[in-house]
Amino acid sequence: MRTIMMMSALLAAGFAVPALADDSVNRCAPGRDGRTVAASEVSKGLEGLGYRVDRIKAEHGCYEVRAVNDSGFPIEAVYARATGELVQARLR
């Protein structure tokens, strides 16, 4: 019985993961009016939060950012180019 419950939970989680991945792709879709937020604006926002931006790369409708905070913790973040909204962030 325990095996059946565990397999059901894993199967349900397997169906949820592609849905979550799809959401980040949709957030990076270009805006309707075609305008984008400048990379310098994203950089200024992070610097205002105490991060030193190492690199910003535009790819697939998103800005991929590498930065380090004052304590030396590096992060990788993804921002939507159309809105400047944070889509995903994680420690490097």
C-alpha positions in Angstrom: 0.0 0.0 0.0 2.8 2.4 0.9 4.4 1.8 -2.6 1.2 2.6 -4.4 0.8 5.9 -2.4 4.5 6.8 -3.1 4.1 6.1 -6.8 0.9 8.2 -7.0 2.7 11.1 -5.3 5.6 10.9 -7.7 3.4 10.6 -10.7 1.4 13.7 -9.6 4.6 15.7 -9.1 5.8 14.6 -12.5 2.7 16.2 -14.1 3.1 19.4 -12.1 6.8 20.1 -13.1 6.1 20.7 -16.8 3.3 23.1 -15.9 5.7 25.1 -13.7 8.3 25.2 -16.5 5.7 26.5 -19.0 4.9 29.4 -16.7 8.4 30.8 -16.8 8.5 30.6 -20.6 5.2 32.5 -20.8 6.4 35.3 -18.5 9.3 35.9 -20.9 7.1 36.3 -23.9 7.4 39.7 -25.6 4.9 42.4 -24.6 2.0 43.3 -26.8 3.3 46.8 -27.6 6.8 45.5 -28.3 8.5 47.6 -25.6 11.2 46.2 -23.4 12.8 47.2 -20.2 16.5 48.2 -20.6 19.1 45.9 -19.1 20.5 49.0 -17.2 17.2 49.3 -15.4 17.4 45.7 -14.2 21.0 46.3 -13.1 20.0 49.5 -11.2 17.3 47.6 -9.4 19.6 44.9 -8.3 22.3 47.4 -7.3 19.7 49.1 -5.2 19.1 45.8 -3.3 22.9 45.6 -2.6 24.0 43.3 -5.4 27.0 43.8 -7.7 25.9 42.7 -11.2 28.6 40.6 -13.0 26.7 39.8 -16.2 23.4 40.4 -18.0 22.6 38.4 -21.1 19.5 38.7 -23.2 18.2 35.4 -24.3 14.7 33.9 -25.2 12.8 37.1 -24.2 14.5 37.2 -20.8 17.5 38.8 -19.1 19.8 36.2 -17.5 21.6 37.9 -14.7 24.6 36.8 -12.5 25.2 38.9 -9.4 26.9 38.8 -6.0 25.6 40.4 -2.8 27.6 42.3 -0.2 28.1 39.1 1.8 29.6 37.3 -1.2 26.6 35.1 -2.0 26.3 34.7 -5.8 22.9 34.4 -7.5 21.5 33.7 -10.9 18.2 35.5 -11.8 15.9 35.6 -14.8 13.9 38.8 -15.5 11.3 39.2 -18.2 12.5 41.8 -20.8 9.0 43.0 -21.5 8.1 43.9 -17.9 11.4 43.8 -15.9 9.6 41.3 -13.6 11.7 38.7 -11.7 10.8 35.3 -13.1 13.3 33.0 -11.3 16.2 33.4 -8.9 18.5 30.9 -7.3 21.9 30.6 -5.6 24.8 29.8 -7.9 
